[in-house]
């Protein structure tokens, strides 16, 4: 019994269950059984059905596909490779997905395309599949997390990730990074940024990708030296509503197609990768999925965390096993990828860990709310767009719900506008820091610790760097005094004044490069230094010299020769170059009309009517219809007449006995010569079955 015949003869319950499960196959313009069967039997139809299988169902289906290599009819109960208990549970799901159907009371058949899509060869069967890892070695224990710890960690996570994002953008604004020829930035630069904002490599890459997606960073419009830096409106975005900023960051992370572990390693399965550069090839090998891999993986992990329950936690290995049990063929099946997502979820306030076990993860209140909101969004999306069935996942549905944003906003504390500068030269912010205060501190200090509060460290190097950028001692003390909650300690005054006295002996001004010194002896020393020869210095007066290089290059030469100097601060406005943000090209997708909820019952009734069970064969049949007719002829051993178009558009007729139809080709024996032939279905114009008047005619019992 072919699949088309089974659809015609199936019970109302089985037929309706199949139609409601595979709504992605329904075509309003062609409500017939042959067209529905052809869509289900196509390669993409079978592939999407396989995506919706769990690991247990997939194991049974692979065993059936191996049996189908030798016989079209599979006796499940007598096959020693198929577990009867597992098959009893899996077969109804396979039938609802249109992957398998009962051909008699004791036998089943499967879609022939599944044989080439699944690992059914001897070599593939000899290797263990990723989802078949031993579960006996997993840590299945559960640990509780106090509610107070959950609330504290989620608020700290939100505050810290916002602070880190601001720090990252601020670092790129103050120290732009030259763009590589690939379009990204080097791993060394990423590591340096991570050390500056006190983050690991993978978390730094995550924030860089999010900043690029949110148009917070871009490339400086300079043909000689294009550099990654902060965008023109980044400051306004970062100073806006923190809850909305967190929501935008979460949405960007959920939808990000790249994997940070591959970027950290510098290569995917198919090519070398660079941070902030767009890959040219697929990131993964293996089973090709209709849904983006990394967004699906993140969504699945968020759902698994929610199912663990707030107040409980499970090991990362257990969570990874649940991911593979839910989506066994997902290409991102490495444990390192799951672990990286869990750590990121913890850093973003979506997950938390017990105090005594950092390898266990449980959901925070924000994580539970987000998972429930995403689940509702996917249900609503499936109601409006049935094409996302049967996986019921859509990239457009990955958006932070309003109730989660409000919960985050209520959990945020007010930003502090002053800091406590202590005698040990640390500046302590007791809460989330206001961006203006952070920008001032970043000129004179580095971040030493982050959390719900932030600790900055002021030292001679940071003060010297600010003065070399053009800030004098009076301005430095005035700016720090403005944000200090108490009077500045004497140790800070001494550090600033001492650094300034050392640097102000030589000052570099604008123009080409003008050196102004207080003592002519200092200029004598500089002019006599061989290391300063590239600057091309020419003495104009005893205390003034003009160079052939720009101020920045001259400063670099002075520092290399260990001549302490500071950059002259310009009085006029500085011309600002434009920053070009990179955005993905806008793509307009044309989606086929689908059968919505309001018309589904009527559509099922039309399909069950006698007129929908047959469709006359015509020369204008679609390729899916050709495949369905060829499969039925192959199973019945019938001869077919195929009209084929060659590469020049000329048509010729071939009489053959088809044997197999898969991989977009039909293979069989030509009647006239007896030779084996393999024909591309895309070149077939029409298919006529010998001695058959119409396609899909019911057998009379």
PAZA-513547 format. One record per residue (C-alpha): residue in one letter; x, y, z. Coordinates in steps of 0.2 Angstrom, whole numbers, padded with zeros to 4 digits, always signed. Example, Ala and Ser with C-alpha at 12.3 -4.5 7.8 and 13.67 -1.06 7.14 Angstrom:
REM residues 2
A+0062-0022+0039S+0068-0005+0036
//
This chain:
REM residues 701
X+0000+0000+0000X+0007+0017-0005X+0007+0032+0006X-0007+0040-0005X-0017+0024-0004X-0015+0024+0015X-0021+0042+0016X-0036+0038+0006X-0041+0022+0016X-0035+0028+0034X-0047+0031+0048X-0054+0049+0051X-0044+0049+0068X-0027+0044+0060X-0030+0056+0045X-0035+0071+0055X-0020+0068+0067X-0008+0068+0052X-0015+0083+0044X-0015+0093+0061X+0003+0088+0064X+0010+0092+0047X+0001+0108+0043X+0017+0114+0034X+0012+0102+0020X-0006+0109+0017X-0008+0119+0001X-0024+0129-0001X-0023+0129-0020X-0022+0110-0021X-0033+0101-0008X-0031+0083-0015X-0024+0067-0008X-0010+0065-0022X-0003+0082-0019X-0003+0080+0000X+0006+0063-0002X+0018+0070-0014X+0023+0084-0002X+0025+0072+0012X+0036+0061+0002X+0047+0075-0005X+0065+0076+0002X+0061+0093+0011X+0045+0085+0018X+0053+0070+0025X+0068+0080+0032X+0056+0092+0041X+0047+0077+0049X+0063+0069+0055X+0068+0086+0063X+0053+0084+0075X+0058+0067+0081X+0065+0064+0099X+0080+0052+0101X+0070+0037+0105X+0058+0039+0090X+0073+0042+0079X+0082+0026+0084X+0067+0016+0080X+0065+0025+0063X+0083+0022+0059X+0081+0004+0062X+0066+0004+0051X+0076+0013+0037X+0089+0000+0038X+0076-0014+0036X+0069-0004+0021X+0085-0006+0012X+0081-0024+0008X+0062-0025+0009X+0049-0011+0007X+0037-0020+0019X+0044-0020+0037X+0038-0032+0049X+0041-0023+0065X+0037-0036+0077X+0048-0049+0069X+0063-0038+0067X+0076-0042+0081X+0084-0025+0079X+0068-0015+0083X+0063-0015+0102X+0044-0019+0103X+0041-0008+0118X+0050+0008+0110X+0041+0004+0093X+0024+0004+0101X+0027+0022+0107X+0036+0028+0092X+0025+0022+0078X+0010+0033+0081X+0022+0048+0081X+0030+0042+0065X+0013+0040+0057X+0007+0057+0062X+0022+0065+0054X+0019+0055+0038X+0036+0046+0040X+0029+0029+0041X+0012+0021+0039X+0004+0003+0040X+0004-0006+0024X-0005-0021+0031X-0010-0028+0048X+0007-0033+0052X+0019-0023+0041X+0024-0005+0039X+0032+0006+0026X+0042+0022+0027X+0046+0036+0015X+0060+0031+0003X+0069+0048+0005X+0072+0043+0023X+0085+0030+0018X+0097+0043+0011X+0094+0056+0024X+0097+0045+0039X+0114+0036+0044X+0109+0019+0037X+0125+0013+0029X+0136+0000+0037X+0150+0012+0041X+0138+0025+0049X+0130+0011+0059X+0147+0006+0066X+0149+0023+0074X+0139+0029+0089X+0128+0043+0086X+0130+0059+0097X+0113+0057+0105X+0117+0039+0110X+0130+0043+0123X+0129+0033+0139X+0117+0041+0152X+0123+0030+0166X+0139+0041+0169X+0128+0057+0170X+0127+0067+0186X+0108+0066+0188X+0108+0073+0205X+0097+0088+0210X+0102+0103+0221X+0092+0116+0228X+0095+0135+0227X+0088+0147+0240X+0076+0160+0233X+0086+0174+0241X+0101+0168+0231X+0091+0167+0215X+0084+0185+0217X+0102+0192+0221X+0111+0183+0207X+0098+0188+0193X+0098+0206+0198X+0117+0206+0199X+0118+0197+0182X+0107+0210+0174X+0117+0225+0181X+0134+0217+0177X+0130+0213+0159X+0123+0231+0156X+0139+0238+0164X+0150+0226+0154X+0141+0231+0138X+0144+0249+0142X+0162+0246+0146X+0165+0236+0130X+0157+0250+0119X+0167+0263+0129X+0183+0254+0126X+0181+0253+0108X+0176+0272+0108X+0192+0276+0116X+0203+0264+0108X+0197+0259+0090X+0203+0242+0083X+0209+0241+0065X+0198+0230+0054X+0206+0215+0047X+0205+0211+0028X+0192+0198+0033X+0181+0211+0040X+0183+0207+0059X+0196+0209+0073X+0210+0199+0079X+0209+0187+0093X+0223+0196+0102X+0212+0212+0102X+0197+0203+0108X+0208+0196+0123X+0214+0213+0127X+0196+0220+0127X+0191+0206+0139X+0205+0210+0151X+0201+0228+0151X+0182+0225+0155X+0186+0209+0166X+0178+0196+0155X+0183+0179+0148X+0186+0177+0130X+0169+0169+0126X+0159+0182+0135X+0168+0196+0127X+0164+0188+0110X+0146+0187+0115X+0145+0205+0119X+0154+0210+0103X+0142+0201+0093X+0127+0208+0102X+0135+0226+0100X+0137+0224+0082X+0119+0217+0080X+0112+0232+0090X+0122+0244+0079X+0132+0250+0095X+0148+0248+0086X+0153+0250+0068X+0168+0253+0056X+0176+0270+0055X+0174+0278+0038X+0192+0279+0034X+0199+0271+0018X+0217+0271+0024X+0213+0263+0041X+0195+0257+0044X+0193+0254+0062X+0180+0246+0073X+0174+0259+0086X+0158+0265+0094X+0144+0271+0083X+0138+0289+0083X+0122+0286+0093X+0129+0272+0104X+0130+0284+0119X+0112+0288+0118X+0106+0270+0117X+0117+0265+0132X+0111+0279+0143X+0093+0275+0139X+0081+0263+0148X+0091+0249+0156X+0077+0236+0155X+0074+0239+0137X+0093+0238+0134X+0094+0221+0142X+0079+0215+0132X+0087+0220+0116X+0103+0212+0122X+0093+0196+0125X+0084+0196+0109X+0101+0198+0099X+0109+0184+0109X+0094+0172+0106X+0094+0176+0087X+0113+0176+0085X+0117+0163+0072X+0136+0161+0076X+0143+0150+0090X+0156+0158+0102X+0165+0142+0105X+0169+0141+0086X+0174+0159+0086X+0185+0157+0101X+0194+0142+0093X+0195+0152+0076X+0187+0139+0065X+0171+0130+0061X+0169+0113+0053X+0171+0121+0036X+0182+0137+0037X+0192+0149+0048X+0182+0161+0058X+0186+0179+0064X+0176+0188+0077X+0164+0201+0069X+0167+0194+0052X+0153+0186+0042X+0156+0167+0038X+0155+0162+0020X+0150+0144+0023X+0139+0134+0035X+0146+0132+0052X+0141+0114+0054X+0142+0097+0045X+0129+0083+0046X+0110+0083+0045X+0104+0099+0037X+0090+0108+0046X+0077+0120+0041X+0079+0130+0057X+0094+0140+0062X+0105+0129+0073X+0111+0140+0087X+0095+0150+0090X+0086+0133+0091X+0099+0127+0103X+0098+0142+0115X+0079+0141+0114X+0079+0123+0119X+0091+0126+0134X+0080+0140+0140X+0065+0128+0140X+0075+0114+0148X+0080+0126+0162X+0062+0131+0164X+0056+0113+0166X+0069+0110+0180X+0059+0122+0190X+0064+0138+0200X+0074+0133+0216X+0081+0117+0208X+0097+0114+0198X+0104+0100+0187X+0121+0097+0180X+0127+0104+0164X+0130+0086+0157X+0112+0081+0161X+0105+0097+0153X+0116+0093+0137X+0108+0075+0137X+0091+0083+0137X+0095+0094+0122X+0101+0079+0112X+0085+0069+0118X+0074+0083+0112X+0083+0087+0095X+0095+0072+0092X+0100+0078+0075X+0104+0096+0079X+0122+0099+0072X+0127+0109+0087X+0129+0093+0098X+0145+0097+0107X+0145+0098+0125X+0156+0114+0125X+0142+0123+0115X+0129+0119+0128X+0140+0123+0142X+0145+0140+0135X+0126+0144+0133X+0123+0140+0151X+0137+0151+0157X+0131+0165+0146X+0113+0162+0153X+0120+0164+0170X+0129+0180+0166X+0113+0187+0158X+0103+0184+0174X+0093+0169+0166X+0101+0155+0176X+0109+0153+0193X+0120+0140+0201X+0121+0134+0219X+0135+0141+0230X+0144+0125+0232X+0143+0118+0215X+0146+0129+0200X+0143+0115+0187X+0124+0114+0192X+0112+0126+0183X+0094+0131+0187X+0082+0144+0181X+0081+0162+0188X+0064+0170+0190X+0068+0180+0174X+0073+0164+0165X+0056+0156+0169X+0047+0171+0163X+0057+0172+0147X+0054+0153+0143X+0035+0154+0146X+0034+0170+0136X+0044+0162+0121X+0033+0146+0122X+0017+0157+0121X+0025+0167+0106X+0029+0150+0097X+0011+0144+0099X+0004+0161+0093X+0016+0160+0078X+0011+0143+0074X-0007+0148+0074X-0003+0162+0061X+0010+0153+0051X+0007+0134+0050X+0023+0133+0040X+0034+0132+0055X+0026+0115+0059X+0031+0101+0065X+0046+0108+0075X+0035+0124+0079X+0050+0135+0080X+0052+0152+0072X+0066+0165+0073X+0054+0179+0073X+0046+0172+0089X+0062+0175+0099X+0058+0191+0107X+0058+0196+0125X+0040+0198+0131X+0034+0214+0139X+0031+0205+0156X+0049+0200+0157X+0055+0218+0153X+0044+0225+0167X+0050+0212+0180X+0068+0216+0175X+0064+0235+0177X+0057+0232+0195X+0072+0222+0200X+0084+0236+0195X+0090+0248+0208X+0094+0266+0204X+0111+0271+0197X+0123+0279+0208X+0130+0297+0203X+0145+0297+0215X+0158+0285+0220X+0169+0283+0235X+0187+0286+0231X+0198+0279+0245X+0216+0282+0250X+0221+0265+0242X+0217+0273+0225X+0201+0263+0223X+0184+0270+0218X+0169+0260+0224X+0152+0262+0216X+0139+0254+0228X+0127+0250+0214X+0124+0251+0195X+0134+0266+0190X+0127+0281+0180X+0135+0281+0162X+0142+0299+0164X+0151+0294+0180X+0158+0278+0172X+0165+0288+0157X+0174+0300+0169X+0182+0285+0179X+0187+0276+0163X+0198+0290+0159X+0208+0288+0175X+0205+0271+0181X+0202+0253+0175X+0188+0241+0181X+0194+0229+0195X+0178+0220+0199X+0160+0220+0193X+0143+0215+0200X+0129+0225+0207X+0143+0237+0211X+0159+0241+0202X+0177+0244+0209X+0189+0254+0199X+0208+0255+0202X+0217+0271+0199X+0236+0270+0197X+0251+0280+0189X+0249+0271+0172X+0230+0276+0170X+0234+0294+0175X+0249+0295+0164X+0238+0288+0149X+0225+0301+0152X+0237+0315+0152X+0246+0309+0137X+0229+0310+0129X+0228+0329+0133X+0220+0330+0150X+0230+0341+0162X+0232+0339+0181X+0219+0353+0185X+0206+0345+0174X+0209+0328+0181X+0207+0333+0199X+0192+0343+0195X+0183+0329+0186X+0187+0316+0199X+0181+0328+0213X+0165+0331+0204X+0160+0313+0205X+0168+0309+0222X+0156+0307+0237X+0169+0314+0249X+0185+0325+0247X+0198+0318+0236X+0212+0308+0247X+0229+0316+0248X+0237+0301+0240X+0227+0304+0224X+0232+0323+0223X+0250+0318+0225X+0249+0304+0211X+0241+0317+0199X+0253+0331+0203X+0268+0320+0202X+0263+0312+0186X+0260+0329+0178X+0276+0336+0184X+0285+0322+0175X+0276+0324+0159X+0274+0343+0157X+0293+0345+0154X+0289+0341+0136X+0273+0344+0127X+0267+0339+0110X+0255+0351+0101X+0245+0349+0085X+0250+0355+0067X+0262+0343+0060X+0270+0340+0077X+0277+0354+0087X+0287+0351+0102X+0287+0364+0116X+0299+0361+0131X+0302+0371+0147X+0321+0369+0147X+0331+0370+0131X+0342+0356+0138X+0327+0344+0136X+0326+0348+0118X+0345+0346+0115X+0343+0328+0122X+0329+0324+0111X+0337+0331+0095X+0353+0321+0098X+0343+0305+0101X+0345+0293+0085X+0328+0285+0089X+0320+0302+0085X+0327+0304+0068X+0311+0297+0059X+0302+0312+0067X+0312+0324+0056X+0313+0337+0070X+0319+0355+0066X+0323+0368+0079X+0314+0384+0078X+0318+0392+0095X+0328+0386+0110X+0312+0378+0117X+0302+0374+0101X+0304+0361+0087X+0293+0356+0073X+0293+0339+0066X+0288+0330+0049X+0276+0317+0058X+0259+0319+0066X+0257+0321+0085X+0251+0303+0088X+0266+0296+0079X+0278+0308+0087X+0271+0303+0104X+0274+0285+0100X+0293+0289+0095X+0295+0299+0111X+0288+0285+0122X+0299+0272+0113X+0314+0282+0117X+0309+0285+0135X+0306+0303+0134X+0291+0307+0145X+0279+0319+0136X+0260+0323+0136X+0249+0328+0121X+0243+0346+0120X+0225+0348+0122X+0217+0357+0107X+0205+0371+0110X+0195+0370+0094X+0182+0357+0090X+0189+0341+0082X+0182+0334+0066X+0172+0318+0069X+0173+0305+0056X+0157+0295+0052X+0155+0277+0059X+0147+0265+0047X+0137+0251+0056X+0135+0235+0048X+0118+0227+0046X+0113+0211+0037X+0105+0214+0020X+0086+0215+0020X+0078+0199+0013X+0060+0198+0008X+0054+0181+0009X+0039+0175-0001X+0029+0163+0009X+0016+0152+0002X-0002+0153+0008X-0006+0141+0022X-0022+0134+0029X-0025+0144+0045X-0035+0138+0060X-0052+0145+0054X-0051+0135+0038X-0043+0119+0044X-0059+0109+0047X-0066+0113+0030X-0049+0109+0022X-0050+0092+0031X-0068+0089+0025X-0063+0093+0007X-0048+0081+0008X-0059+0067+0014X-0072+0069+0000X-0071+0057-0014X-0066+0070-0027X-0050+0073-0018X-0044+0055-0019X-0040+0056-0037X-0031+0068-0049X-0029+0065-0068X-0011+0065-0074X-0006+0079-0085X+0009+0085-0093X+0010+0100-0081X+0012+0090-0066X+0024+0097-0052X+0040+0087-0048X+0032+0081-0032X+0018+0073-0042X+0030+0065-0053X+0039+0058-0038X+0023+0051-0030X+0018+0042-0047X+0035+0035-0049X+0036+0028-0031X+0019+0020-0034X+0025+0012-0050X+0041+0006-0042X+0032-0002-0028X+0019-0010-0040X+0032-0015-0053X+0023-0006-0067X+0031+0001-0083X+0031+0020-0084X+0032+0032-0099X+0043+0047-0095X+0045+0063-0106X+0062+0070-0102X+0069+0087-0107X+0088+0088-0110X+0100+0102-0107X+0095+0110-0124X+0076+0109-0120X+0073+0095-0132X+0061+0082-0126X+0062+0063-0128X+0052+0048-0122X+0059+0034-0111X+0050+0018-0106X+0057+0011-0090X+0053+0001-0075X+0057+0012-0060X+0066+0004-0045X+0070+0018-0033X+0066+0036-0031X+0077+0046-0019X+0089+0060-0019X+0080+0069-0033X+0083+0055-0045X+0073+0040-0052X+0083+0024-0055X+0077+0009-0065X+0079-0002-0081X+0075+0005-0098X+0063-0006-0107X+0071-0005-0125X+0089-0008-0120X+0088-0017-0103X+0101-0005-0096X+0101+0004-0079X+0097+0022-0080X+0097+0037-0067X+0086+0052-0072X+0085+0069-0064X+0067+0072-0058X+0069+0090-0061X+0070+0087-0080X+0055+0076-0081X+0040+0084-0090X+0027+0071-0088X+0025+0053-0081X+0012+0041-0088X+0009+0024-0079X+0006+0010-0092X-0012+0003-0090X-0017+0016-0078X-0031+0028-0082X-0029+0040-0067X-0017+0043-0052X-0024+0038-0035X-0039+0028-0041X-0045+0017-0026X-0044-0001-0027X-0061-0010-0025X-0061-0023-0012
//
